[in-house]
């Protein structure tokens, strides 16, 4: 089963405040997915952030984000 991380967990992992994590996701600098108002990070998102380092942010289209969110919402972990 895949483990997903919350904003506080990612903030602690990268030693930044929670608002910084939210800002970077909203600006499109960090990959993440939303389930309603909640932000979640998968292992591939964490690896992308680590690999990014000081590189320019990856730009993901809104359509791709929506498609990915829809797929992730159907996972048994988050399905209601």
N, CA, C and O atoms as a Maestro MAE file, in Angstrom:
{
 s_m_m2io_version
 :::
 2.0.0
}

f_m_ct {
 s_m_title
 :::
 protein
 m_atom[320] {
  # First column is atom index #
  i_m_mmod_type
  r_m_x_coord
  r_m_y_coord
  r_m_z_coord
  i_m_residue_number
  s_m_chain_name
  s_m_pdb_residue_name
  s_m_pdb_atom_name
  i_m_atomic_number
  :::
  1 25 0.845 -1.180 0.000 1 A "UNK " " N  " 7
  2 3 0.000 0.000 0.000 1 A "UNK " " CA " 6
  3 2 0.893 1.247 0.000 1 A "UNK " " C  " 6
  4 15 1.907 1.294 0.697 1 A "UNK " " O  " 8
  5 25 0.513 2.228 -0.771 2 A "UNK " " N  " 7
  6 3 1.281 3.450 -0.911 2 A "UNK " " CA " 6
  7 2 1.004 4.377 0.262 2 A "UNK " " C  " 6
  8 15 -0.133 4.508 0.716 2 A "UNK " " O  " 8
  9 25 2.060 5.014 0.743 3 A "UNK " " N  " 7
  10 3 1.924 5.942 1.853 3 A "UNK " " CA " 6
  11 2 1.814 7.367 1.318 3 A "UNK " " C  " 6
  12 15 2.571 7.757 0.429 3 A "UNK " " O  " 8
  13 25 0.896 8.126 1.845 4 A "UNK " " N  " 7
  14 3 0.706 9.512 1.457 4 A "UNK " " CA " 6
  15 2 1.051 10.408 2.631 4 A "UNK " " C  " 6
  16 15 0.816 10.049 3.784 4 A "UNK " " O  " 8
  17 25 1.608 11.571 2.339 5 A "UNK " " N  " 7
  18 3 2.070 12.486 3.365 5 A "UNK " " CA " 6
  19 2 1.197 13.729 3.417 5 A "UNK " " C  " 6
  20 15 0.679 14.181 2.396 5 A "UNK " " O  " 8
  21 25 1.041 14.271 4.607 6 A "UNK " " N  " 7
  22 3 0.261 15.482 4.814 6 A "UNK " " CA " 6
  23 2 1.192 16.694 4.793 6 A "UNK " " C  " 6
  24 15 2.414 16.546 4.757 6 A "UNK " " O  " 8
  25 25 0.614 17.874 4.816 7 A "UNK " " N  " 7
  26 3 1.399 19.110 4.821 7 A "UNK " " CA " 6
  27 2 2.326 19.177 6.038 7 A "UNK " " C  " 6
  28 15 3.503 19.495 5.868 7 A "UNK " " O  " 8
  29 25 1.855 18.893 7.256 8 A "UNK " " N  " 7
  30 3 2.769 18.943 8.403 8 A "UNK " " CA " 6
  31 2 3.934 17.951 8.286 8 A "UNK " " C  " 6
  32 15 5.057 18.263 8.682 8 A "UNK " " O  " 8
  33 25 3.668 16.776 7.751 9 A "UNK " " N  " 7
  34 3 4.730 15.787 7.595 9 A "UNK " " CA " 6
  35 2 5.780 16.253 6.593 9 A "UNK " " C  " 6
  36 15 6.979 16.097 6.825 9 A "UNK " " O  " 8
  37 25 5.331 16.823 5.484 10 A "UNK " " N  " 7
  38 3 6.260 17.307 4.463 10 A "UNK " " CA " 6
  39 2 7.035 18.512 4.992 10 A "UNK " " C  " 6
  40 15 8.228 18.646 4.719 10 A "UNK " " O  " 8
  41 25 6.376 19.384 5.739 11 A "UNK " " N  " 7
  42 3 7.051 20.545 6.321 11 A "UNK " " CA " 6
  43 2 8.174 20.091 7.253 11 A "UNK " " C  " 6
  44 15 9.274 20.643 7.233 11 A "UNK " " O  " 8
  45 25 7.886 19.102 8.050 12 A "UNK " " N  " 7
  46 3 8.906 18.578 8.967 12 A "UNK " " CA " 6
  47 2 10.036 17.904 8.189 12 A "UNK " " C  " 6
  48 15 11.207 18.046 8.542 12 A "UNK " " O  " 8
  49 25 9.687 17.178 7.140 13 A "UNK " " N  " 7
  50 3 10.658 16.463 6.322 13 A "UNK " " CA " 6
  51 2 11.664 17.419 5.672 13 A "UNK " " C  " 6
  52 15 12.860 17.131 5.623 13 A "UNK " " O  " 8
  53 25 11.165 18.570 5.169 14 A "UNK " " N  " 7
  54 3 12.024 19.519 4.467 14 A "UNK " " CA " 6
  55 2 12.426 20.703 5.334 14 A "UNK " " C  " 6
  56 15 13.074 21.636 4.860 14 A "UNK " " O  " 8
  57 25 12.043 20.663 6.599 15 A "UNK " " N  " 7
  58 3 12.418 21.686 7.577 15 A "UNK " " CA " 6
  59 2 11.984 23.083 7.147 15 A "UNK " " C  " 6
  60 15 12.774 24.027 7.160 15 A "UNK " " O  " 8
  61 25 10.732 23.193 6.772 16 A "UNK " " N  " 7
  62 3 10.119 24.480 6.444 16 A "UNK " " CA " 6
  63 2 8.786 24.551 7.184 16 A "UNK " " C  " 6
  64 15 8.296 23.539 7.686 16 A "UNK " " O  " 8
  65 25 8.206 25.734 7.251 17 A "UNK " " N  " 7
  66 3 6.916 25.842 7.928 17 A "UNK " " CA " 6
  67 2 5.800 25.339 6.997 17 A "UNK " " C  " 6
  68 15 5.977 25.257 5.782 17 A "UNK " " O  " 8
  69 25 4.678 25.015 7.583 18 A "UNK " " N  " 7
  70 3 3.546 24.463 6.836 18 A "UNK " " CA " 6
  71 2 3.050 25.432 5.769 18 A "UNK " " C  " 6
  72 15 2.672 25.009 4.676 18 A "UNK " " O  " 8
  73 25 3.046 26.709 6.072 19 A "UNK " " N  " 7
  74 3 2.570 27.693 5.097 19 A "UNK " " CA " 6
  75 2 3.476 27.731 3.874 19 A "UNK " " C  " 6
  76 15 2.999 27.954 2.761 19 A "UNK " " O  " 8
  77 25 4.770 27.518 4.062 20 A "UNK " " N  " 7
  78 3 5.697 27.476 2.932 20 A "UNK " " CA " 6
  79 2 5.340 26.326 2.010 20 A "UNK " " C  " 6
  80 15 5.366 26.474 0.788 20 A "UNK " " O  " 8
  81 25 5.008 25.182 2.585 21 A "UNK " " N  " 7
  82 3 4.611 24.018 1.782 21 A "UNK " " CA " 6
  83 2 3.365 24.360 0.979 21 A "UNK " " C  " 6
  84 15 3.311 24.109 -0.224 21 A "UNK " " O  " 8
  85 25 2.365 24.930 1.638 22 A "UNK " " N  " 7
  86 3 1.127 25.305 0.946 22 A "UNK " " CA " 6
  87 2 1.397 26.316 -0.178 22 A "UNK " " C  " 6
  88 15 0.853 26.193 -1.275 22 A "UNK " " O  " 8
  89 25 2.237 27.308 0.107 23 A "UNK " " N  " 7
  90 3 2.555 28.331 -0.894 23 A "UNK " " CA " 6
  91 2 3.224 27.711 -2.109 23 A "UNK " " C  " 6
  92 15 2.883 28.051 -3.242 23 A "UNK " " O  " 8
  93 25 4.163 26.814 -1.894 24 A "UNK " " N  " 7
  94 3 4.886 26.203 -3.018 24 A "UNK " " CA " 6
  95 2 3.968 25.322 -3.854 24 A "UNK " " C  " 6
  96 15 4.131 25.236 -5.071 24 A "UNK " " O  " 8
  97 25 3.011 24.670 -3.218 25 A "UNK " " N  " 7
  98 3 2.041 23.872 -3.973 25 A "UNK " " CA " 6
  99 2 1.135 24.794 -4.777 25 A "UNK " " C  " 6
  100 15 0.895 24.547 -5.959 25 A "UNK " " O  " 8
  101 25 0.631 25.846 -4.155 26 A "UNK " " N  " 7
  102 3 -0.265 26.782 -4.840 26 A "UNK " " CA " 6
  103 2 0.415 27.511 -5.986 26 A "UNK " " C  " 6
  104 15 -0.231 27.842 -6.980 26 A "UNK " " O  " 8
  105 25 1.719 27.765 -5.859 27 A "UNK " " N  " 7
  106 3 2.474 28.443 -6.918 27 A "UNK " " CA " 6
  107 2 2.866 27.482 -8.030 27 A "UNK " " C  " 6
  108 15 3.347 27.910 -9.079 27 A "UNK " " O  " 8
  109 25 2.665 26.194 -7.812 28 A "UNK " " N  " 7
  110 3 3.026 25.203 -8.816 28 A "UNK " " CA " 6
  111 2 4.479 24.771 -8.755 28 A "UNK " " C  " 6
  112 15 4.967 24.099 -9.663 28 A "UNK " " O  " 8
  113 25 5.169 25.151 -7.699 29 A "UNK " " N  " 7
  114 3 6.579 24.783 -7.568 29 A "UNK " " CA " 6
  115 2 6.746 23.344 -7.106 29 A "UNK " " C  " 6
  116 15 7.724 22.688 -7.467 29 A "UNK " " O  " 8
  117 25 5.807 22.845 -6.313 30 A "UNK " " N  " 7
  118 3 5.868 21.477 -5.809 30 A "UNK " " CA " 6
  119 2 4.630 20.727 -6.278 30 A "UNK " " C  " 6
  120 15 3.524 21.267 -6.301 30 A "UNK " " O  " 8
  121 25 4.844 19.473 -6.650 31 A "UNK " " N  " 7
  122 3 3.737 18.620 -7.072 31 A "UNK " " CA " 6
  123 2 3.019 18.079 -5.842 31 A "UNK " " C  " 6
  124 15 3.644 17.709 -4.848 31 A "UNK " " O  " 8
  125 25 1.722 18.042 -5.929 32 A "UNK " " N  " 7
  126 3 0.883 17.480 -4.876 32 A "UNK " " CA " 6
  127 2 -0.504 17.286 -5.468 32 A "UNK " " C  " 6
  128 15 -0.757 17.691 -6.602 32 A "UNK " " O  " 8
  129 25 -1.385 16.683 -4.724 33 A "UNK " " N  " 7
  130 3 -2.759 16.555 -5.192 33 A "UNK " " CA " 6
  131 2 -3.690 16.923 -4.059 33 A "UNK " " C  " 6
  132 15 -3.339 16.828 -2.883 33 A "UNK " " O  " 8
  133 25 -4.869 17.341 -4.432 34 A "UNK " " N  " 7
  134 3 -5.849 17.802 -3.459 34 A "UNK " " CA " 6
  135 2 -7.045 16.867 -3.418 34 A "UNK " " C  " 6
  136 15 -7.497 16.338 -4.434 34 A "UNK " " O  " 8
  137 25 -7.527 16.691 -2.228 35 A "UNK " " N  " 7
  138 3 -8.776 15.985 -2.010 35 A "UNK " " CA " 6
  139 2 -9.641 16.960 -1.230 35 A "UNK " " C  " 6
  140 15 -9.590 17.016 -0.001 35 A "UNK " " O  " 8
  141 25 -10.423 17.713 -1.954 36 A "UNK " " N  " 7
  142 3 -11.166 18.797 -1.321 36 A "UNK " " CA " 6
  143 2 -10.186 19.899 -0.951 36 A "UNK " " C  " 6
  144 15 -9.497 20.438 -1.817 36 A "UNK " " O  " 8
  145 25 -10.124 20.233 0.322 37 A "UNK " " N  " 7
  146 3 -9.186 21.262 0.783 37 A "UNK " " CA " 6
  147 2 -7.879 20.673 1.277 37 A "UNK " " C  " 6
  148 15 -6.937 21.411 1.567 37 A "UNK " " O  " 8
  149 25 -7.811 19.362 1.377 38 A "UNK " " N  " 7
  150 3 -6.611 18.714 1.897 38 A "UNK " " CA " 6
  151 2 -5.574 18.532 0.800 38 A "UNK " " C  " 6
  152 15 -5.910 18.219 -0.342 38 A "UNK " " O  " 8
  153 25 -4.322 18.729 1.154 39 A "UNK " " N  " 7
  154 3 -3.212 18.535 0.222 39 A "UNK " " CA " 6
  155 2 -2.487 17.271 0.635 39 A "UNK " " C  " 6
  156 15 -2.174 17.082 1.810 39 A "UNK " " O  " 8
  157 25 -2.219 16.400 -0.333 40 A "UNK " " N  " 7
  158 3 -1.521 15.147 -0.059 40 A "UNK " " CA " 6
  159 2 -0.343 15.001 -1.011 40 A "UNK " " C  " 6
  160 15 -0.390 15.449 -2.156 40 A "UNK " " O  " 8
  161 25 0.707 14.368 -0.518 41 A "UNK " " N  " 7
  162 3 1.902 14.114 -1.300 41 A "UNK " " CA " 6
  163 2 2.151 12.622 -1.347 41 A "UNK " " C  " 6
  164 15 2.181 11.956 -0.312 41 A "UNK " " O  " 8
  165 25 2.330 12.097 -2.555 42 A "UNK " " N  " 7
  166 3 2.695 10.701 -2.729 42 A "UNK " " CA " 6
  167 2 4.208 10.571 -2.737 42 A "UNK " " C  " 6
  168 15 4.913 11.579 -2.772 42 A "UNK " " O  " 8
  169 25 4.718 9.345 -2.703 43 A "UNK " " N  " 7
  170 3 6.171 9.139 -2.731 43 A "UNK " " CA " 6
  171 2 6.826 9.755 -3.973 43 A "UNK " " C  " 6
  172 15 7.936 10.281 -3.899 43 A "UNK " " O  " 8
  173 25 6.130 9.685 -5.114 44 A "UNK " " N  " 7
  174 3 6.699 10.261 -6.327 44 A "UNK " " CA " 6
  175 2 6.774 11.786 -6.245 44 A "UNK " " C  " 6
  176 15 7.660 12.398 -6.843 44 A "UNK " " O  " 8
  177 25 5.849 12.397 -5.507 45 A "UNK " " N  " 7
  178 3 5.886 13.848 -5.312 45 A "UNK " " CA " 6
  179 2 7.081 14.244 -4.446 45 A "UNK " " C  " 6
  180 15 7.758 15.233 -4.728 45 A "UNK " " O  " 8
  181 25 7.336 13.471 -3.395 46 A "UNK " " N  " 7
  182 3 8.460 13.738 -2.502 46 A "UNK " " CA " 6
  183 2 9.775 13.613 -3.273 46 A "UNK " " C  " 6
  184 15 10.674 14.443 -3.129 46 A "UNK " " O  " 8
  185 25 9.872 12.571 -4.088 47 A "UNK " " N  " 7
  186 3 11.093 12.378 -4.884 47 A "UNK " " CA " 6
  187 2 11.279 13.519 -5.880 47 A "UNK " " C  " 6
  188 15 12.404 13.965 -6.109 47 A "UNK " " O  " 8
  189 25 10.190 13.992 -6.470 48 A "UNK " " N  " 7
  190 3 10.275 15.109 -7.418 48 A "UNK " " CA " 6
  191 2 10.750 16.372 -6.715 48 A "UNK " " C  " 6
  192 15 11.536 17.135 -7.276 48 A "UNK " " O  " 8
  193 25 10.281 16.599 -5.497 49 A "UNK " " N  " 7
  194 3 10.704 17.773 -4.727 49 A "UNK " " CA " 6
  195 2 12.187 17.660 -4.399 49 A "UNK " " C  " 6
  196 15 12.935 18.628 -4.536 49 A "UNK " " O  " 8
  197 25 12.610 16.471 -3.964 50 A "UNK " " N  " 7
  198 3 14.030 16.266 -3.644 50 A "UNK " " CA " 6
  199 2 14.903 16.450 -4.874 50 A "UNK " " C  " 6
  200 15 15.960 17.077 -4.799 50 A "UNK " " O  " 8
  201 25 14.466 15.903 -6.012 51 A "UNK " " N  " 7
  202 3 15.245 15.991 -7.242 51 A "UNK " " CA " 6
  203 2 15.291 17.419 -7.765 51 A "UNK " " C  " 6
  204 15 16.238 17.820 -8.442 51 A "UNK " " O  " 8
  205 25 14.260 18.172 -7.441 52 A "UNK " " N  " 7
  206 3 14.161 19.536 -7.933 52 A "UNK " " CA " 6
  207 2 15.268 20.413 -7.377 52 A "UNK " " C  " 6
  208 15 15.851 21.214 -8.107 52 A "UNK " " O  " 8
  209 25 15.558 20.273 -6.113 53 A "UNK " " N  " 7
  210 3 16.601 21.089 -5.501 53 A "UNK " " CA " 6
  211 2 16.378 22.555 -5.798 53 A "UNK " " C  " 6
  212 15 15.358 23.125 -5.411 53 A "UNK " " O  " 8
  213 25 17.310 23.157 -6.472 54 A "UNK " " N  " 7
  214 3 17.215 24.574 -6.819 54 A "UNK " " CA " 6
  215 2 16.817 24.781 -8.276 54 A "UNK " " C  " 6
  216 15 16.951 25.886 -8.802 54 A "UNK " " O  " 8
  217 25 16.334 23.740 -8.925 55 A "UNK " " N  " 7
  218 3 15.937 23.846 -10.323 55 A "UNK " " CA " 6
  219 2 14.664 24.665 -10.456 55 A "UNK " " C  " 6
  220 15 13.999 24.963 -9.464 55 A "UNK " " O  " 8
  221 25 14.336 25.019 -11.667 56 A "UNK " " N  " 7
  222 3 13.102 25.757 -11.918 56 A "UNK " " CA " 6
  223 2 11.897 24.854 -11.653 56 A "UNK " " C  " 6
  224 15 12.011 23.637 -11.797 56 A "UNK " " O  " 8
  225 25 10.768 25.404 -11.276 57 A "UNK " " N  " 7
  226 3 9.597 24.582 -10.951 57 A "UNK " " CA " 6
  227 2 9.038 23.867 -12.177 57 A "UNK " " C  " 6
  228 15 9.147 24.334 -13.311 57 A "UNK " " O  " 8
  229 25 8.433 22.713 -11.897 58 A "UNK " " N  " 7
  230 3 7.763 21.995 -12.975 58 A "UNK " " CA " 6
  231 2 6.360 22.545 -13.113 58 A "UNK " " C  " 6
  232 15 5.663 22.737 -12.116 58 A "UNK " " O  " 8
  233 25 5.951 22.794 -14.314 59 A "UNK " " N  " 7
  234 3 4.608 23.329 -14.556 59 A "UNK " " CA " 6
  235 2 3.717 22.202 -15.062 59 A "UNK " " C  " 6
  236 15 3.984 21.590 -16.096 59 A "UNK " " O  " 8
  237 25 2.670 21.949 -14.321 60 A "UNK " " N  " 7
  238 3 1.716 20.912 -14.671 60 A "UNK " " CA " 6
  239 2 0.403 21.614 -15.013 60 A "UNK " " C  " 6
  240 15 -0.042 22.502 -14.286 60 A "UNK " " O  " 8
  241 25 -0.200 21.216 -16.104 61 A "UNK " " N  " 7
  242 3 -1.445 21.868 -16.505 61 A "UNK " " CA " 6
  243 2 -2.560 21.518 -15.524 61 A "UNK " " C  " 6
  244 15 -2.516 20.486 -14.854 61 A "UNK " " O  " 8
  245 25 -3.541 22.380 -15.454 62 A "UNK " " N  " 7
  246 3 -4.668 22.146 -14.559 62 A "UNK " " CA " 6
  247 2 -5.415 20.881 -14.938 62 A "UNK " " C  " 6
  248 15 -5.914 20.162 -14.071 62 A "UNK " " O  " 8
  249 25 -5.492 20.611 -16.228 63 A "UNK " " N  " 7
  250 3 -6.180 19.406 -16.689 63 A "UNK " " CA " 6
  251 2 -5.469 18.152 -16.198 63 A "UNK " " C  " 6
  252 15 -6.119 17.196 -15.773 63 A "UNK " " O  " 8
  253 25 -4.135 18.148 -16.254 64 A "UNK " " N  " 7
  254 3 -3.370 17.004 -15.759 64 A "UNK " " CA " 6
  255 2 -3.543 16.834 -14.253 64 A "UNK " " C  " 6
  256 15 -3.651 15.712 -13.759 64 A "UNK " " O  " 8
  257 25 -3.569 17.954 -13.525 65 A "UNK " " N  " 7
  258 3 -3.779 17.891 -12.083 65 A "UNK " " CA " 6
  259 2 -5.152 17.295 -11.758 65 A "UNK " " C  " 6
  260 15 -5.277 16.450 -10.872 65 A "UNK " " O  " 8
  261 25 -6.180 17.745 -12.485 66 A "UNK " " N  " 7
  262 3 -7.533 17.234 -12.242 66 A "UNK " " CA " 6
  263 2 -7.621 15.741 -12.527 66 A "UNK " " C  " 6
  264 15 -8.245 14.990 -11.778 66 A "UNK " " O  " 8
  265 25 -6.983 15.317 -13.632 67 A "UNK " " N  " 7
  266 3 -6.996 13.908 -13.999 67 A "UNK " " CA " 6
  267 2 -6.303 13.063 -12.917 67 A "UNK " " C  " 6
  268 15 -6.795 12.000 -12.539 67 A "UNK " " O  " 8
  269 25 -5.168 13.549 -12.433 68 A "UNK " " N  " 7
  270 3 -4.431 12.823 -11.398 68 A "UNK " " CA " 6
  271 2 -5.224 12.782 -10.089 68 A "UNK " " C  " 6
  272 15 -5.276 11.743 -9.430 68 A "UNK " " O  " 8
  273 25 -5.836 13.898 -9.711 69 A "UNK " " N  " 7
  274 3 -6.640 13.924 -8.493 69 A "UNK " " CA " 6
  275 2 -7.796 12.933 -8.574 69 A "UNK " " C  " 6
  276 15 -8.095 12.242 -7.600 69 A "UNK " " O  " 8
  277 25 -8.442 12.866 -9.727 70 A "UNK " " N  " 7
  278 3 -9.560 11.948 -9.910 70 A "UNK " " CA " 6
  279 2 -9.101 10.492 -9.730 70 A "UNK " " C  " 6
  280 15 -9.787 9.693 -9.092 70 A "UNK " " O  " 8
  281 25 -7.939 10.159 -10.296 71 A "UNK " " N  " 7
  282 3 -7.399 8.806 -10.159 71 A "UNK " " CA " 6
  283 2 -7.074 8.493 -8.708 71 A "UNK " " C  " 6
  284 15 -7.369 7.400 -8.224 71 A "UNK " " O  " 8
  285 25 -6.466 9.448 -8.012 72 A "UNK " " N  " 7
  286 3 -6.056 9.208 -6.631 72 A "UNK " " CA " 6
  287 2 -7.255 9.129 -5.688 72 A "UNK " " C  " 6
  288 15 -7.209 8.403 -4.696 72 A "UNK " " O  " 8
  289 25 -8.324 9.862 -5.982 73 A "UNK " " N  " 7
  290 3 -9.511 9.795 -5.123 73 A "UNK " " CA " 6
  291 2 -10.167 8.424 -5.155 73 A "UNK " " C  " 6
  292 15 -10.871 8.053 -4.216 73 A "UNK " " O  " 8
  293 25 -9.942 7.669 -6.226 74 A "UNK " " N  " 7
  294 3 -10.530 6.345 -6.334 74 A "UNK " " CA " 6
  295 2 -9.721 5.267 -5.626 74 A "UNK " " C  " 6
  296 15 -10.135 4.108 -5.602 74 A "UNK " " O  " 8
  297 25 -8.578 5.624 -5.050 75 A "UNK " " N  " 7
  298 3 -7.804 4.653 -4.292 75 A "UNK " " CA " 6
  299 2 -8.567 4.242 -3.045 75 A "UNK " " C  " 6
  300 15 -9.246 5.074 -2.443 75 A "UNK " " O  " 8
  301 25 -8.472 2.976 -2.641 76 A "UNK " " N  " 7
  302 3 -9.236 2.526 -1.486 76 A "UNK " " CA " 6
  303 2 -8.877 3.246 -0.185 76 A "UNK " " C  " 6
  304 15 -9.683 3.266 0.746 76 A "UNK " " O  " 8
  305 25 -7.698 3.830 -0.106 77 A "UNK " " N  " 7
  306 3 -7.296 4.527 1.118 77 A "UNK " " CA " 6
  307 2 -8.166 5.745 1.359 77 A "UNK " " C  " 6
  308 15 -8.538 6.028 2.497 77 A "UNK " " O  " 8
  309 25 -8.498 6.478 0.281 78 A "UNK " " N  " 7
  310 3 -9.241 7.729 0.429 78 A "UNK " " CA " 6
  311 2 -10.683 7.650 -0.046 78 A "UNK " " C  " 6
  312 15 -11.462 8.573 0.192 78 A "UNK " " O  " 8
  313 25 -11.043 6.578 -0.702 79 A "UNK " " N  " 7
  314 3 -12.426 6.451 -1.192 79 A "UNK " " CA " 6
  315 2 -13.372 6.355 -0.008 79 A "UNK " " C  " 6
  316 15 -13.078 5.693 0.988 79 A "UNK " " O  " 8
  317 25 -14.494 7.012 -0.126 80 A "UNK " " N  " 7
  318 3 -15.452 6.998 0.990 80 A "UNK " " CA " 6
  319 2 -16.607 6.099 0.694 80 A "UNK " " C  " 6
  320 15 -17.511 5.963 1.518 80 A "UNK " " O  " 8
  :::
 }
 m_bond[319] {
  # First column is bond index #
  i_m_from
  i_m_to
  i_m_order
  :::
  1 1 2 1
  2 2 3 1
  3 3 4 2
  4 3 5 1
  5 5 6 1
  6 6 7 1
  7 7 8 2
  8 7 9 1
  9 9 10 1
  10 10 11 1
  11 11 12 2
  12 11 13 1
  13 13 14 1
  14 14 15 1
  15 15 16 2
  16 15 17 1
  17 17 18 1
  18 18 19 1
  19 19 20 2
  20 19 21 1
  21 21 22 1
  22 22 23 1
  23 23 24 2
  24 23 25 1
  25 25 26 1
  26 26 27 1
  27 27 28 2
  28 27 29 1
  29 29 30 1
  30 30 31 1
  31 31 32 2
  32 31 33 1
  33 33 34 1
  34 34 35 1
  35 35 36 2
  36 35 37 1
  37 37 38 1
  38 38 39 1
  39 39 40 2
  40 39 41 1
  41 41 42 1
  42 42 43 1
  43 43 44 2
  44 43 45 1
  45 45 46 1
  46 46 47 1
  47 47 48 2
  48 47 49 1
  49 49 50 1
  50 50 51 1
  51 51 52 2
  52 51 53 1
  53 53 54 1
  54 54 55 1
  55 55 56 2
  56 55 57 1
  57 57 58 1
  58 58 59 1
  59 59 60 2
  60 59 61 1
  61 61 62 1
  62 62 63 1
  63 63 64 2
  64 63 65 1
  65 65 66 1
  66 66 67 1
  67 67 68 2
  68 67 69 1
  69 69 70 1
  70 70 71 1
  71 71 72 2
  72 71 73 1
  73 73 74 1
  74 74 75 1
  75 75 76 2
  76 75 77 1
  77 77 78 1
  78 78 79 1
  79 79 80 2
  80 79 81 1
  81 81 82 1
  82 82 83 1
  83 83 84 2
  84 83 85 1
  85 85 86 1
  86 86 87 1
  87 87 88 2
  88 87 89 1
  89 89 90 1
  90 90 91 1
  91 91 92 2
  92 91 93 1
  93 93 94 1
  94 94 95 1
  95 95 96 2
  96 95 97 1
  97 97 98 1
  98 98 99 1
  99 99 100 2
  100 99 101 1
  101 101 102 1
  102 102 103 1
  103 103 104 2
  104 103 105 1
  105 105 106 1
  106 106 107 1
  107 107 108 2
  108 107 109 1
  109 109 110 1
  110 110 111 1
  111 111 112 2
  112 111 113 1
  113 113 114 1
  114 114 115 1
  115 115 116 2
  116 115 117 1
  117 117 118 1
  118 118 119 1
  119 119 120 2
  120 119 121 1
  121 121 122 1
  122 122 123 1
  123 123 124 2
  124 123 125 1
  125 125 126 1
  126 126 127 1
  127 127 128 2
  128 127 129 1
  129 129 130 1
  130 130 131 1
  131 131 132 2
  132 131 133 1
  133 133 134 1
  134 134 135 1
  135 135 136 2
  136 135 137 1
  137 137 138 1
  138 138 139 1
  139 139 140 2
  140 139 141 1
  141 141 142 1
  142 142 143 1
  143 143 144 2
  144 143 145 1
  145 145 146 1
  146 146 147 1
  147 147 148 2
  148 147 149 1
  149 149 150 1
  150 150 151 1
  151 151 152 2
  152 151 153 1
  153 153 154 1
  154 154 155 1
  155 155 156 2
  156 155 157 1
  157 157 158 1
  158 158 159 1
  159 159 160 2
  160 159 161 1
  161 161 162 1
  162 162 163 1
  163 163 164 2
  164 163 165 1
  165 165 166 1
  166 166 167 1
  167 167 168 2
  168 167 169 1
  169 169 170 1
  170 170 171 1
  171 171 172 2
  172 171 173 1
  173 173 174 1
  174 174 175 1
  175 175 176 2
  176 175 177 1
  177 177 178 1
  178 178 179 1
  179 179 180 2
  180 179 181 1
  181 181 182 1
  182 182 183 1
  183 183 184 2
  184 183 185 1
  185 185 186 1
  186 186 187 1
  187 187 188 2
  188 187 189 1
  189 189 190 1
  190 190 191 1
  191 191 192 2
  192 191 193 1
  193 193 194 1
  194 194 195 1
  195 195 196 2
  196 195 197 1
  197 197 198 1
  198 198 199 1
  199 199 200 2
  200 199 201 1
  201 201 202 1
  202 202 203 1
  203 203 204 2
  204 203 205 1
  205 205 206 1
  206 206 207 1
  207 207 208 2
  208 207 209 1
  209 209 210 1
  210 210 211 1
  211 211 212 2
  212 211 213 1
  213 213 214 1
  214 214 215 1
  215 215 216 2
  216 215 217 1
  217 217 218 1
  218 218 219 1
  219 219 220 2
  220 219 221 1
  221 221 222 1
  222 222 223 1
  223 223 224 2
  224 223 225 1
  225 225 226 1
  226 226 227 1
  227 227 228 2
  228 227 229 1
  229 229 230 1
  230 230 231 1
  231 231 232 2
  232 231 233 1
  233 233 234 1
  234 234 235 1
  235 235 236 2
  236 235 237 1
  237 237 238 1
  238 238 239 1
  239 239 240 2
  240 239 241 1
  241 241 242 1
  242 242 243 1
  243 243 244 2
  244 243 245 1
  245 245 246 1
  246 246 247 1
  247 247 248 2
  248 247 249 1
  249 249 250 1
  250 250 251 1
  251 251 252 2
  252 251 253 1
  253 253 254 1
  254 254 255 1
  255 255 256 2
  256 255 257 1
  257 257 258 1
  258 258 259 1
  259 259 260 2
  260 259 261 1
  261 261 262 1
  262 262 263 1
  263 263 264 2
  264 263 265 1
  265 265 266 1
  266 266 267 1
  267 267 268 2
  268 267 269 1
  269 269 270 1
  270 270 271 1
  271 271 272 2
  272 271 273 1
  273 273 274 1
  274 274 275 1
  275 275 276 2
  276 275 277 1
  277 277 278 1
  278 278 279 1
  279 279 280 2
  280 279 281 1
  281 281 282 1
  282 282 283 1
  283 283 284 2
  284 283 285 1
  285 285 286 1
  286 286 287 1
  287 287 288 2
  288 287 289 1
  289 289 290 1
  290 290 291 1
  291 291 292 2
  292 291 293 1
  293 293 294 1
  294 294 295 1
  295 295 296 2
  296 295 297 1
  297 297 298 1
  298 298 299 1
  299 299 300 2
  300 299 301 1
  301 301 302 1
  302 302 303 1
  303 303 304 2
  304 303 305 1
  305 305 306 1
  306 306 307 1
  307 307 308 2
  308 307 309 1
  309 309 310 1
  310 310 311 1
  311 311 312 2
  312 311 313 1
  313 313 314 1
  314 314 315 1
  315 315 316 2
  316 315 317 1
  317 317 318 1
  318 318 319 1
  319 319 320 2
  :::
 }
}
